[in-house]
Amino acid sequence: MTGSGARGSVWRRRMAVGLLASAALAGAARGQEPDRLPGLAAGGSDGAIDADAAAAAVPVPPEKATTEHLSDLSIGNFFTEGWNQGWEKWRHHTPDMALLRVTTNFLERELRADYANTSVANSTTLDSTDFLNMLIAYAVNRRLMLEVIGNYQWNDPVHPPPVSGSGAAFLTRFQLVENADQSYSFQARVSAPNRGIGGTQTSLQFGLAGWQDVHSWVPALGRFGLYYSFQYEALLGPRKAGATQNDIGYDVSLAETWTAPSTKFFDNVTTFVEFFGQTFLDGASSGKTNVTVTPGFRFWFVPENSISFGVDFPVSRQPAIHSVYRATYILNF
């Protein structure tokens, strides 16, 4: 990397870390606001508080908050169940959570910020990239979620100058199955080309994601979750000769949660490892598969605010990367 490119990359990393830290601090401040008891303002002239309202205002201990009152969703009742029910996060014995690589298998209401620094391998043109992604996701009901995504990418080429540009995407996700031990979803995403870095093709992606609480099979493993996803991508629009038009991505991830959801500053500390592969179906790289392994961890530092860190390492021949460093902040609401 050239001196100017290295300085630019360091500046971008500092800026991305600063944005993530600012979002996390803002979310933490929101998460620590005291809850108001709804019965206090509704008392009579003698200042008495409605007993039912006060009881309802007392928070349920997190370690006892496993969901029991929601109906099971399945493919069999896809058109009849969940569409007229307000969204609510299903809280499992083993947490089902968004990780870094595997496609998320449930609906959510969240603000999310992702940063990734990639050290590129086996390229005659590109040395490294920095990527910042921001999104807002909103579950309309128990079956449907909408998501709007914006991002910015900086490329450090082997020969200066660096290039950068912004991108945008829209995603919709459907909950197919949701019960005490399993969750499955299907999603579709359309991403506009990032013309600032030379992109010309629109990406259409279709994905299926699943999760299984392994504790229900083998209790001795503790709060152990199995994640998996499959994704197909079609690239539409003008392209260079030999460019890929179709590819598939697939992931299997394993996660173990070590602390209780009531542990102060370290709620639900979870370590995970993700195995991700991508295979190009056509173009000059047709048949080539890149495989990475990503160890990482996630924890909640205040309620509804979490941070994840991980690093991708290549495990295939002639890999496309040396490494990818990832950091994610999520605010649930």
SEVEX-797081 format. One record per atom (N, C-alpha, C, CB): x, y, z. Coordinates in steps of 0.2 Angstrom, whole numbers, padded with zeros to 4 digits, always signed. Glycine has a CB too. Example, Ala and Ser with C-alpha at 12.3 -4.5 7.8 and 13.67 -1.06 7.14 Angstrom:
2
+0066-0028+0039 +0062-0022+0039 +0066-0016+0039 +0057-0022+0045 +0064-0011+0035 +0068-0005+0036 +0064+0000+0039 +0070-0003+0029 
//
This chain:
333
+0004-0006+0000 +0000+0000+0000 +0004+0006+0000 -0005+0000+0006 +0003+0011-0004 +0007+0017-0004 +0006+0021+0002 +0005+0022-0010 +0010+0026+0003 +0010+0030+0009 +0003+0034+0010 +0016+0035+0010 +0001+0038+0004 -0005+0041+0004 -0011+0037+0005 -0006+0045-0002 -0011+0031+0002 -0016+0026+0002 -0017+0023+0010 -0015+0020-0002 -0011+0022+0013 -0011+0020+0020 -0014+0025+0024 -0004+0018+0022 -0012+0031+0023 -0014+0037+0028 -0022+0037+0027 -0011+0043+0026 -0024+0037+0020 -0031+0037+0019 -0035+0032+0022 -0033+0038+0012 -0032+0026+0022 -0036+0020+0025 -0036+0021+0032 -0032+0014+0023 -0031+0023+0036 -0031+0024+0043 -0036+0029+0045 -0024+0026+0045 -0037+0035+0041 -0042+0040+0042 -0049+0037+0042 -0041+0046+0038 -0050+0033+0037 -0056+0030+0036 -0058+0025+0041 -0057+0027+0029 -0053+0021+0044 -0055+0017+0049 -0056+0021+0055 -0049+0012+0050 -0053+0026+0057 -0054+0030+0063 -0061+0033+0062 -0049+0036+0064 -0063+0036+0056 -0069+0039+0055 -0075+0033+0056 -0070+0042+0048 -0074+0027+0054 -0079+0022+0054 -0080+0020+0062 -0077+0016+0050 -0074+0019+0065 -0074+0018+0072 -0078+0023+0076 -0067+0016+0075 -0076+0029+0074 -0080+0035+0078 -0087+0035+0077 -0077+0042+0075 -0089+0034+0071 -0097+0033+0069 -0100+0028+0073 -0098+0032+0062 -0097+0022+0073 -0099+0016+0077 -0100+0018+0084 -0095+0010+0076 -0094+0021+0087 -0094+0023+0094 -0100+0028+0096 -0087+0025+0096 -0101+0033+0091 -0106+0038+0093 -0113+0035+0093 -0105+0043+0087 -0114+0030+0088 -0120+0027+0088 -0121+0023+0094 -0121+0022+0082 -0116+0019+0096 -0117+0015+0102 -0118+0019+0108 -0110+0011+0103 -0115+0025+0109 -0116+0029+0115 -0123+0032+0115 -0110+0035+0115 -0125+0034+0109 -0132+0037+0109 -0137+0032+0111 -0133+0040+0102 -0136+0026+0108 -0141+0020+0110 -0140+0018+0117 -0139+0014+0105 -0134+0018+0120 -0133+0017+0127 -0137+0022+0131 -0126+0016+0129 -0136+0028+0129 -0140+0033+0133 -0147+0032+0133 -0138+0040+0131 -0150+0030+0127 -0157+0029+0126 -0159+0023+0130 -0159+0028+0119 -0155+0018+0130 -0156+0012+0134 -0156+0012+0141 -0151+0006+0132 -0153+0018+0144 -0152+0019+0151 -0157+0024+0154 -0145+0021+0153 -0162+0026+0149 -0167+0031+0152 -0172+0027+0156 -0171+0034+0146 -0173+0030+0162 -0178+0026+0167 -0185+0025+0164 -0178+0030+0173 -0188+0019+0165 -0194+0018+0163 -0199+0022+0167 -0196+0011+0163 -0205+0024+0164 -0210+0028+0168 -0215+0023+0169 -0212+0034+0165 -0218+0023+0176 -0223+0018+0177 -0230+0021+0175 -0224+0017+0185 -0233+0018+0170 -0239+0021+0167 -0245+0023+0172 -0242+0016+0162 -0245+0019+0178 -0250+0021+0183 -0249+0027+0187 -0250+0015+0188 -0243+0030+0187 -0241+0036+0191 -0245+0042+0189 -0234+0037+0191 -0246+0043+0182 -0249+0048+0180 -0257+0047+0180 -0247+0050+0173 -0259+0041+0181 -0266+0040+0180 -0270+0039+0187 -0267+0033+0176 -0266+0041+0192 -0269+0040+0199 -0275+0045+0200 -0264+0041+0204 -0279+0043+0205 -0285+0048+0206 -0282+0054+0210 -0290+0044+0210 -0287+0058+0213 -0286+0064+0216 -0282+0063+0223 -0292+0068+0218 -0282+0056+0225 -0279+0055+0232 -0272+0052+0230 -0283+0050+0236 -0270+0052+0224 -0263+0050+0222 -0263+0042+0222 -0258+0053+0227 -0268+0038+0223 -0268+0031+0222 -0266+0029+0215 -0274+0028+0224 -0262+0023+0215 -0260+0021+0209 -0264+0014+0207 -0252+0019+0209 -0266+0014+0201 -0269+0008+0199 -0265+0002+0200 -0272+0008+0192 -0267-0003+0204 -0263-0009+0205 -0261-0013+0199 -0267-0013+0210 -0266-0014+0195 -0265-0018+0189 -0259-0015+0184 -0271-0020+0185 -0260-0008+0184 -0255-0004+0180 -0248-0005+0183 -0257+0003+0179 -0248-0004+0189 -0241-0004+0193 -0238-0011+0192 -0242-0002+0200 -0242-0016+0193 -0240-0023+0192 -0237-0024+0185 -0245-0028+0194 -0241-0022+0180 -0239-0023+0173 -0232-0019+0172 -0244-0021+0168 -0231-0013+0175 -0225-0009+0174 -0219-0012+0177 -0226-0002+0177 -0219-0017+0181 -0213-0020+0184 -0210-0025+0179 -0215-0024+0191 -0204-0024+0177 -0201-0028+0172 -0200-0035+0174 -0194-0025+0170 -0201-0040+0169 -0200-0047+0170 -0193-0048+0171 -0204-0051+0165 -0190-0052+0175 -0183-0053+0175 -0181-0056+0169 -0181-0058+0181 -0175-0054+0166 -0173-0056+0159 -0172-0063+0159 -0167-0053+0157 -0170-0067+0164 -0168-0074+0164 -0175-0078+0164 -0164-0076+0169 -0180-0074+0165 -0187-0078+0165 -0191-0076+0159 -0191-0077+0172 -0188-0072+0154 -0192-0069+0149 -0193-0073+0143 -0189-0063+0147 -0192-0080+0143 -0193-0084+0138 -0200-0084+0135 -0191-0092+0139 -0201-0083+0129 -0208-0082+0126 -0212-0088+0127 -0208-0080+0119 -0218-0088+0129 -0223-0093+0130 -0230-0092+0127 -0223-0095+0137 -0231-0085+0126 -0238-0084+0124 -0239-0083+0117 -0240-0077+0127 -0234-0083+0112 -0235-0082+0105 -0237-0089+0102 -0229-0079+0102 -0241-0088+0097 -0243-0094+0093 -0237-0096+0088 -0249-0093+0089 -0237-0103+0087 -0232-0105+0082 -0233-0103+0075 -0231-0113+0083 -0228-0101+0071 -0229-0099+0064 -0226-0105+0060 -0226-0093+0063 -0229-0107+0055 -0227-0112+0051 -0228-0111+0043 -0230-0119+0053 -0226-0115+0039 -0227-0114+0032 -0235-0116+0031 -0223-0118+0027 -0237-0121+0035 -0244-0123+0034 -0249-0117+0036 -0245-0129+0039 -0248-0113+0040 -0252-0108+0042 -0250-0101+0040 -0253-0107+0050 -0245-0101+0035 -0242-0095+0032 -0247-0089+0031 -0238-0096+0026 -0253-0091+0027 -0258-0086+0025 -0263-0084+0030 -0261-0088+0019 -0263-0088+0036 -0268-0087+0041 -0266-0085+0048 -0272-0093+0041 -0259-0085+0049 -0257-0084+0056 -0251-0079+0055 -0255-0090+0059 -0251-0074+0060 -0246-0069+0060 -0247-0062+0057 -0240-0072+0058 -0251-0062+0052 -0251-0056+0048 -0255-0050+0052 -0255-0057+0041 -0260-0052+0056 -0264-0048+0060 -0261-0047+0067 -0271-0049+0059 -0255-0050+0068 -0252-0050+0075 -0247-0045+0075 -0250-0057+0077 -0247-0040+0080 -0241-0036+0081 -0235-0039+0082 -0243-0031+0087 -0229-0037+0079 -0223-0040+0080 -0220-0040+0087 -0218-0037+0075 -0217-0046+0089 -0214-0046+0095 -0208-0051+0095 -0219-0049+0101 -0203-0049+0098 -0197-0053+0098 -0198-0060+0102 -0191-0050+0100 -0197-0066+0098 -0198-0072+0102 -0191-0073+0106 -0199-0078+0097 -0192-0073+0112 -0186-0074+0117 -0185-0082+0118 -0186-0070+0123 -0180-0085+0116 -0179-0092+0117 -0174-0093+0122 -0176-0095+0110 -0174-0099+0125 -0169-0101+0130 -0162-0100+0127 -0170-0109+0132 -0161-0102+0121 -0154-0101+0118 -0156-0095+0113 -0152-0107+0114 -0152-0089+0114 -0153-0083+0110 -0153-0085+0103 -0149-0077+0113 -0157-0082+0099 -0157-0082+0092 -0155-0075+0090 -0163-0085+0088 -0149-0074+0087 -0147-0067+0086 -0144-0066+0079 -0141-0066+0091 -0143-0060+0077 -0140-0059+0071 -0132-0059+0072 -0141-0051+0068 -0129-0063+0067 -0121-0064+0068 -0118-0059+0062 -0119-0071+0067 -0112-0061+0060 -0109-0057+0055 -0109-0059+0048 -0102-0056+0057 -0110-0065+0047 -0110-0068+0040 -0116-0071+0038 -0104-0072+0039 -0119-0075+0042 -0125-0079+0040 -0131-0075+0040 -0126-0085+0046 -0135-0076+0035 -0141-0072+0034 -0146-0073+0040 -0145-0074+0028 -0149-0067+0043 -0153-0067+0049 -0159-0071+0047 -0154-0060+0051 -0162-0075+0052 -0167-0079+0051 -0174-0077+0054 -0166-0086+0054 -0174-0071+0057 -0180-0068+0060 -0181-0061+0059 -0179-0069+0068 -0187-0059+0060 -0189-0052+0059 -0187-0048+0065 -0197-0051+0058 -0185-0041+0064 -0183-0037+0069 -0185-0030+0068 -0175-0038+0069 -0184-0026+0073 -0184-0019+0073 -0178-0016+0076 -0190-0016+0077 -0174-0013+0071 -0167-0011+0073 -0164-0006+0069 -0162-0017+0073 -0159-0003+0072 -0154+0002+0068 -0147-0002+0069 -0154+0009+0071 -0144-0003+0063 -0138-0007+0063 -0132-0003+0059 -0139-0013+0060 -0126-0003+0062 -0120+0000+0058 -0115-0006+0058 -0118+0006+0062 -0112-0007+0052 -0107-0012+0051 -0101-0008+0048 -0110-0017+0046 -0095-0011+0050 -0089-0008+0047 -0085-0015+0045 -0085-0004+0051 -0082-0014+0039 -0077-0020+0037 -0071-0017+0034 -0081-0025+0033 -0065-0019+0036 -0059-0018+0032 -0056-0024+0029 -0054-0015+0037 -0055-0024+0022 -0053-0030+0019 -0046-0029+0016 -0058-0032+0013 -0042-0034+0017 -0035-0034+0014 -0036-0039+0008 -0030-0036+0019 -0036-0036+0002 -0037-0040-0004 -0031-0044-0006 -0039-0036-0010 -0032-0051-0008 -0027-0055-0010 -0028-0057-0018 -0027-0062-0006 -0022-0058-0021 -0022-0061-0028 -0025-0056-0033 -0025-0068-0028 -0024-0050-0032 -0027-0045-0036 -0022-0040-0039 -0033-0040-0033 -0022-0039-0045 -0017-0035-0048 -0019-0027-0048 -0015-0037-0055 -0025-0026-0046 -0027-0019-0046 -0029-0016-0039 -0033-0019-0051 -0032-0021-0035 -0034-0018-0028 -0030-0021-0022 -0042-0020-0028 -0029-0016-0018 -0025-0018-0012 -0029-0019-0006 -0020-0012-0011 -0034-0014-0004 -0038-0015+0001 -0045-0011+0001 -0035-0013+0008 -0050-0012+0005 -0056-0009+0005 -0058-0007+0012 -0061-0012+0001 -0062-0002+0012 -0066+0000+0019 -0073+0001+0017 -0063+0006+0022 -0077-0002+0021 -0084-0003+0020 -0088-0001+0026 -0087-0009+0017 -0093+0004+0025 -0097+0006+0031 -0104+0006+0028 -0096+0014+0033 -0108+0002+0032 -0115+0000+0031 -0120+0003+0036 -0116-0007+0029 -0125+0006+0034 -0130+0008+0039 -0137+0006+0037 -0130+0016+0041 -0141+0003+0042 -0148+0001+0040 -0153+0002+0045 -0148-0006+0038 -0159+0002+0043 -0165+0002+0048 -0170-0003+0046 -0168+0009+0048 -0172-0008+0050 -0176-0013+0049 -0182-0012+0053 -0173-0020+0050 -0188-0014+0050 -0194-0013+0054 -0199-0019+0052 -0198-0006+0052 -0201-0023+0057 -0205-0028+0057 -0212-0025+0057 -0204-0033+0062 -0216-0026+0052 -0223-0023+0051 -0228-0028+0056 -0225-0023+0044 -0227-0034+0055 -0231-0039+0059 -0226-0045+0060 -0237-0041+0056 -0229-0051+0062 -0225-0056+0064 -0223-0060+0057 -0229-0061+0068 -0225-0058+0052 -0224-0061+0045 -0219-0057+0041 -0230-0063+0042 -0220-0050+0041 -0216-0046+0036 -0212-0041+0039 -0222-0043+0032 -0206-0040+0036 -0201-0035+0038 -0199-0031+0032 -0195-0038+0042 -0198-0025+0033 -0195-0020+0028 -0189-0017+0030 -0200-0015+0026 -0184-0016+0026 -0177-0014+0028 -0174-0009+0022 -0172-0020+0029 -0172-0004+0024 -0168+0001+0020 -0161+0002+0022 -0172+0008+0020 -0157+0001+0017 -0149+0001+0018 -0146+0006+0014 -0147-0006+0016 -0141+0009+0017 -0136+0014+0014 -0129+0012+0016 -0138+0021+0016 -0124+0013+0011 -0118+0011+0013 -0113+0015+0009 -0116+0004+0011 -0106+0015+0011 -0101+0019+0007 -0095+0014+0007 -0100+0026+0011 -0091+0014+0002 -0085+0010+0001 -0080+0014-0002 -0087+0004-0004 -0074+0013+0001 -0067+0016-0001 -0063+0010-0004 -0064+0020+0005 -0060+0011-0010 -0056+0006-0013 -0049+0009-0013 -0058+0004-0019 -0044+0006-0011 -0037+0008-0011 -0034+0003-0017 -0033+0007-0005 -0033+0006-0023 -0030+0002-0028 -0022+0001-0027 -0032+0005-0035 -0020-0004-0031 -0012-0005-0031 -0009+0002-0033 -0010-0011-0035 -0012+0005-0038 -0009+0011-0041 -0014+0017-0040 -0008+0011-0049 -0012+0022-0036 -0017+0028-0034 -0019+0031-0041 -0013+0033-0030 -0025+0035-0040 -0028+0037-0033 -0033+0032-0031 -0031+0044-0034 -0035+0033-0025 -0041+0029-0022 -0047+0031-0025 -0041+0029-0014 -0052+0027-0025 -0059+0028-0027 -0064+0027-0022 -0061+0025-0034 -0070+0030-0022 -0075+0028-0017 -0082+0030-0020 -0074+0032-0010 -0087+0027-0016 -0094+0029-0018 -0099+0026-0014 -0095+0026-0025 -0105+0028-0015 -0111+0026-0010 -0115+0021-0014 -0114+0032-0008 -0119+0017-0010 -0124+0012-0013 -0130+0012-0008 -0121+0005-0013 -0135+0009-0011 -0141+0009-0007 -0145+0002-0009 -0146+0015-0009 -0149+0000-0005 -0153-0006-0006 -0159-0006-0002 -0148-0012-0004 -0164-0011-0004 -0170-0012-0001 -0171-0019+0000 -0176-0009-0004 -0173-0021+0006 -0174-0028+0008 -0181-0030+0011 -0169-0031+0012 -0184-0035+0009 -0190-0037+0013 -0189-0045+0015 -0196-0037+0008 -0191-0046+0021 -0190-0053+0024 -0197-0055+0026 -0185-0053+0030 -0198-0062+0025 -0204-0065+0027 -0202-0071+0032 -0208-0068+0021 -0206-0071+0038 -0205-0076+0043 -0209-0082+0041 -0207-0074+0050 -0206-0088+0039 -0209-0094+0037 -0211-0098+0043 -0204-0098+0032 -0206-0099+0048 -0207-0104+0053 -0204-0100+0060 -0204-0110+0052 -0208-0100+0065 -0206-0098+0071 -0209-0101+0077 -0207-0090+0072 -0205-0105+0081 -0208-0108+0087 -0202-0108+0092 -0210-0115+0085 -0203-0112+0098 -0199-0111+0103 -0192-0114+0102 -0201-0116+0109 -0191-0118+0097 -0184-0121+0095 -0182-0119+0088 -0185-0128+0096 -0186-0116+0084 -0183-0116+0077 -0186-0109+0074 -0186-0121+0073 -0182-0107+0069 -0184-0101+0065 -0182-0101+0058 -0182-0094+0069 -0186-0099+0053 -0184-0099+0046 -0187-0093+0043 -0186-0106+0043 -0183-0090+0039 -0186-0084+0035 -0183-0085+0028 -0183-0078+0038 -0187-0081+0024 -0185-0080+0016 -0185-0072+0015 -0190-0083+0012 -0180-0070+0011 -0179-0063+0010 -0177-0062+0003 -0174-0060+0015 -0179-0056+0001 -0177-0053-0006 -0174-0047-0005 -0183-0053-0011 -0169-0045-0009 -0165-0039-0008 -0163-0036-0015 -0159-0040-0004 -0164-0030-0016 -0161-0027-0023 -0157-0021-0021 -0167-0024-0027 -0151-0021-0024 -0145-0016-0022 -0143-0013-0029 -0139-0020-0019 -0143-0006-0028 -0141-0002-0034 -0134-0002-0035 -0144+0005-0033 -0131-0001-0041 -0124-0002-0042 -0121+0004-0039 -0122-0002-0049 -0115+0003-0036 -0111+0009-0033 -0106+0011-0039 -0106+0006-0027 -0109+0016-0042 -0105+0019-0048 -0099+0023-0046 -0110+0024-0052 -0098+0025-0040 -0092+0028-0038 -0086+0024-0038 -0093+0031-0031 -0087+0017-0037 -0081+0013-0037 -0081+0009-0044 -0081+0008-0031 -0085+0011-0049 -0086+0007-0055 -0091+0002-0056 -0079+0004-0056 -0096+0002-0051 -0101-0003-0052 -0106-0001-0057 -0105-0004-0045 -0108-0006-0061 -0113-0005-0066 -0119-0009-0066 -0110-0005-0073 -0119-0014-0061 -0124-0020-0061 -0129-0019-0055 -0121-0026-0062 -0135-0020-0056 -0140-0021-0050 -0140-0028-0048 -0147-0018-0053 -0140-0028-0041 -0139-0035-0038 -0146-0037-0036 -0134-0035-0032 -0149-0043-0038 -0155-0046-0035 -0153-0052-0031 -0160-0048-0041 -0155-0052-0025 -0153-0058-0020 -0159-0061-0017 -0148-0055-0015 -0159-0067-0017 -0164-0071-0013 -0161-0076-0009 -0169-0075-0019 -0164-0076-0002 -0160-0080+0003 -0165-0084+0007 -0156-0076+0007 -0163-0089+0010 -0167-0093+0015 -0162-0094+0021 -0169-0100+0012 -0164-0093+0027 -0160-0094+0033 -0164-0097+0038 -0158-0087+0035 -0160-0101+0042 -0163-0105+0047 -0159-0105+0054 -0164-0112+0045 -0162-0107+0059 -0159-0108+0066 -0162-0113+0070 -0160-0101+0070 -0158-0117+0073 -0161-0122+0078 -0157-0121+0085 -0159-0129+0075 -0162-0122+0090 -0159-0122+0097 -0157-0129+0098 -0165-0120+0102 -0150-0130+0098 -0147-0137+0099 -0148-0139+0106 -0140-0137+0097 -0150-0135+0111 -0151-0136+0118 -0157-0141+0118 -0152-0130+0122 -0162-0140+0114 -0168-0144+0114 -0166-0151+0112 -0173-0141+0109 -0161-0152+0108 -0158-0159+0106 -0154-0162+0111 -0155-0159+0099 -0149-0158+0113 -0143-0160+0118 -0142-0155+0123 -0136-0161+0114 -0146-0156+0129 -0146-0150+0134 -0139-0149+0137 -0151-0152+0140 -0135-0155+0137 -0128-0154+0140 -0124-0149+0136 -0125-0161+0140 -0126-0147+0130 -0122-0142+0126 -0123-0135+0129 -0123-0143+0119 -0128-0134+0133 -0129-0127+0135 -0133-0123+0130 -0123-0124+0137 -0132-0117+0130 -0136-0112+0126 -0132-0112+0119 -0137-0105+0129 -0134-0117+0115 -0130-0118+0109 -0135-0118+0103 -0126-0125+0109 -0133-0113+0098 -0137-0112+0092 -0133-0114+0086 -0139-0105+0092 -0137-0117+0081 -0135-0119+0074 -0138-0114+0069 -0136-0126+0073 -0135-0111+0065 -0137-0106+0060 -0135-0109+0053 -0135-0099+0061 -0139-0107+0048 -0137-0109+0041 -0141-0105+0037 -0139-0117+0040 -0138-0104+0031 -0142-0099+0026 -0139-0101+0019 -0141-0092+0027 -0144-0100+0014 -0142-0101+0007 -0144-0095+0003 -0145-0107+0004 -0140-0092-0002 -0142-0086-0005 -0140-0087-0013 -0139-0080-0002 -0145-0084-0017 -0143-0084-0024 -0143-0077-0026 -0149-0088-0028 -0138-0075-0030 -0138-0068-0033 -0137-0068-0040 -0131-0065-0030 -0141-0063-0043 -0141-0062-0050 -0139-0055-0051 -0148-0063-0054 -0134-0053-0056 -0132-0047-0057 -0134-0045-0064 -0124-0046-0057 -0138-0039-0064 -0141-0037-0070 -0139-0030-0072 -0149-0036-0069 -0138-0029-0079 -0136-0023-0082 -0129-0023-0085 -0135-0018-0076 -0127-0018-0088 -0120-0018-0092 -0114-0021-0088 -0119-0011-0095 -0110-0024-0091 -0104-0027-0087 -0098-0028-0092 -0106-0034-0084 -0093-0029-0089 -0087-0030-0093 -0087-0038-0095 -0080-0029-0089 -0083-0039-0100 -0082-0046-0103 -0080-0050-0098 -0078-0046-0109 -0083-0056-0097 -0081-0061-0092 -0083-0060-0085 -0073-0061-0092 -0087-0054-0084 -0090-0053-0077 -0095-0058-0075 -0093-0046-0077 -0095-0060-0069 -0100-0064-0066 -0107-0061-0066 -0098-0066-0059 -0112-0065-0068 -0119-0063-0068 -0123-0067-0063 -0122-0065-0075 -0120-0073-0061 -0124-0077-0056 -0119-0080-0051 -0129-0082-0059 -0121-0080-0044 -0117-0084-0039 -0122-0086-0034 -0111-0079-0037 -0119-0090-0030 -0123-0093-0024 -0118-0092-0018 -0125-0100-0025 -0121-0091-0012 -0118-0090-0006 -0121-0095+0000 -0117-0083-0003 -0117-0098+0004 -0120-0102+0009 -0116-0102+0015 -0120-0110+0006 -0119-0103+0021 -0116-0102+0027 -0118-0107+0032 -0117-0095+0030 -0114-0109+0037 -0116-0113+0043 -0112-0110+0049 -0114-0121+0042 -0116-0108+0054 -0113-0105+0060 -0115-0109+0066 -0115-0098+0060 -0110-0109+0071 -0111-0112+0077 -0110-0106+0083 -0106-0118+0079 -0114-0106+0088 -0114-0101+0093 -0116-0103+0100 -0119-0095+0091 -0112-0101+0105 -0113-0103+0112 -0113-0097+0116 -0107-0108+0114 -0119-0096+0120 -0120-0091+0124 -0118-0093+0131 -0127-0088+0124 -0114-0088+0134 -0110-0090+0140 -0113-0087+0147 -0103-0089+0140 -0116-0081+0146 -0118-0077+0152 -0126-0076+0151 -0115-0070+0152 -0129-0074+0157 -0136-0073+0157 -0138-0067+0155 -0138-0074+0165 -0144-0066+0152 -0146-0059+0150 -0147-0054+0155 -0153-0060+0146 -0145-0055+0161 -0146-0050+0166 -0139-0048+0169 -0150-0053+0172 -0133-0051+0165 -0127-0049+0167 -0125-0042+0165 -0122-0054+0164 -0123-0038+0170 -0122-0031+0169 -0116-0029+0164 -0122-0027+0175 -0117-0026+0159 -0112-0024+0154 -0110-0030+0149 -0106-0021+0157 -0112-0036+0151 -0110-0041+0147 -0116-0046+0147 -0103-0045+0150 -0121-0044+0144 -0127-0048+0144 -0126-0053+0138 -0134-0044+0142 -0128-0059+0139 -0128-0064+0133 -0122-0064+0129 -0134-0063+0129 -0116-0064+0133 -0110-0065+0129 -0110-0071+0125 -0104-0065+0134 -0109-0070+0119 -0109-0076+0114 -0103-0076+0110 -0115-0076+0110 -0100-0082+0109 -0094-0083+0105 -0097-0088+0099 -0088-0087+0108 -0094-0086+0093 -0097-0090+0087 -0091-0091+0082 -0103-0086+0084 -0093-0096+0078 -0088-0097+0072 -0093-0098+0066 -0083-0103+0073 -0091-0095+0060 -0095-0095+0054 -0091-0097+0048 -0098-0088+0053 -0094-0102+0045 -0091-0105+0039 -0095-0102+0033 -0090-0113+0039 -0092-0098+0029 -0095-0095+0023 -0092-0097+0016 -0096-0088+0024 -0096-0099+0011 -0093-0100+0005 -0097-0096-0001 -0093-0108+0004 -0094-0095-0006 -0097-0092-0012 -0094-0095-0018 -0095-0084-0012 -0099-0097-0022 -0097-0100-0029 -0099-0096-0035 -0100-0107-0029 -0095-0095-0039 -0097-0091-0045 -0100-0096-0051 -0091-0087-0048 -0105-0094-0053 -0109-0099-0058 -0107-0098-0065 -0116-0099-0057 -0104-0092-0067 -0103-0091-0074 -0097-0085-0074 -0109-0088-0078 -0096-0083-0080 -0090-0078-0081 -0084-0081-0081 -0091-0073-0076 -0078-0077-0081 -0072-0079-0081 -0070-0084-0075 -0067-0074-0082 -0073-0082-0070 -0072-0086-0063 -0077-0092-0062 -0072-0081-0057 -0080-0094-0067 -0085-0099-0066 -0082-0105-0063 -0088-0101-0073 -0086-0108-0058 -0084-0113-0054 -0079-0112-0048 -0081-0118-0059 -0077-0106-0048 -0072-0104-0042 -0076-0103-0036 -0068-0098-0044 -0073-0106-0030 -0077-0106-0024 -0072-0102-0019 -0079-0112-0021 -0074-0097-0015 -0070-0094-0010 -0074-0096-0003 -0070-0087-0011 -0070-0099+0001 -0072-0101+0008 -0068-0097+0013 -0071-0109+0009 -0072-0095+0018 -0069-0091+0024 -0072-0094+0030 -0070-0084+0024 -0068-0093+0036 -0070-0095+0042 -0069-0089+0047 -0066-0101+0046 -0075-0087+0050 -0075-0081+0054 -0076-0082+0062 -0080-0076+0051 -0071-0082+0066 -0073-0082+0073 -0075-0075+0076 -0066-0085+0077 -0079-0075+0081 -0081-0069+0083 -0085-0069+0089 -0085-0065+0078 -0087-0063+0092 -0091-0063+0098 -0096-0057+0098 -0086-0063+0104 -0101-0058+0102 -0106-0053+0103 -0108-0052+0110 -0112-0054+0098 -0110-0046+0112 -0113-0045+0119 -0117-0039+0119 -0107-0045+0124 -0121-0038+0124 -0125-0032+0125 -0122-0029+0131 -0133-0034+0127 -0120-0022+0130 -0117-0018+0135 -0122-0014+0139 -0112-0014+0132 -0128-0013+0136 -0134-0011+0140 -0140-0014+0136 -0134-0003+0140 -0146-0014+0139 -0152-0017+0136 -0153-0014+0129 -0158-0016+0140 -0154-0019+0124 -0155-0017+0118 -0150-0015+0114 -0161-0013+0117 -0144-0014+0116 -0138-0012+0113 -0132-0017+0113 -0135-0005+0116 -0130-0019+0107 -0125-0024+0107 -0119-0022+0102 -0128-0031+0105 -0114-0026+0103 -0108-0025+0099 -0105-0032+0097 -0102-0021+0102 -0103-0033+0090 -0100-0039+0088 -0094-0037+0085 -0105-0042+0083 -0089-0042+0085 -0083-0041+0082 -0081-0048+0079 -0077-0039+0087 -0077-0048+0073 -0075-0054+0070 -0070-0053+0065 -0081-0058+0068 -0067-0059+0063 -0061-0058+0058 -0062-0064+0053 -0054-0058+0061 -0063-0062+0046 -0063-0068+0041 -0056-0070+0040 -0067-0065+0035 -0055-0076+0039 -0049-0079+0037 -0050-0084+0031 -0045-0083+0042 -0047-0084+0025 -0048-0088+0020 -0045-0095+0021 -0045-0085+0013 -0049-0100+0019 -0047-0107+0019 -0047-0111+0012 -0052-0111+0024 -0048-0107+0007 -0048-0110+0000 -0042-0108-0003 -0054-0108-0004 -0040-0111-0009 -0034-0110-0013 -0035-0104-0017 -0033-0116-0018 -0030-0100-0018 -0030-0094-0021 -0036-0089-0019 -0030-0095-0029 -0036-0088-0012 -0041-0084-0010 -0042-0077-0012 -0041-0084-0002 -0048-0074-0012 -0049-0067-0014 -0046-0062-0008 -0056-0066-0016 -0045-0064-0002 -0044-0060+0003 -0038-0063+0007 -0050-0058+0008 -0034-0058+0011 -0030-0060+0016 -0034-0061+0023 -0024-0055+0017 -0038-0055+0024 -0042-0055+0030 -0047-0050+0029 -0038-0054+0036 -0053-0050+0033 -0058-0045+0034 -0059-0044+0041 -0064-0047+0030 -0058-0038+0044 -0060-0036+0051 -0067-0033+0051 -0054-0031+0054 -0071-0036+0055 -0078-0033+0055 -0080-0031+0062 -0083-0039+0053 -0084-0026+0062 -0087-0023+0069 -0094-0021+0067 -0083-0017+0072 -0099-0023+0072 -0106-0021+0071 -0109-0019+0077 -0110-0027+0068 -0113-0013+0077 -0117-0011+0082 -0124-0011+0080 -0115-0003+0084 -0128-0014+0085 -0135-0015+0084 -0139-0012+0090 -0137-0022+0083 -0144-0007+0088 -0149-0005+0093 -0156-0008+0091 -0149+0003+0093 -0158-0012+0096 -0165-0014+0095 -0170-0010+0098 -0166-0021+0098 -0176-0009+0094 -0181-0005+0097 -0188-0008+0096 -0181+0002+0094 
//
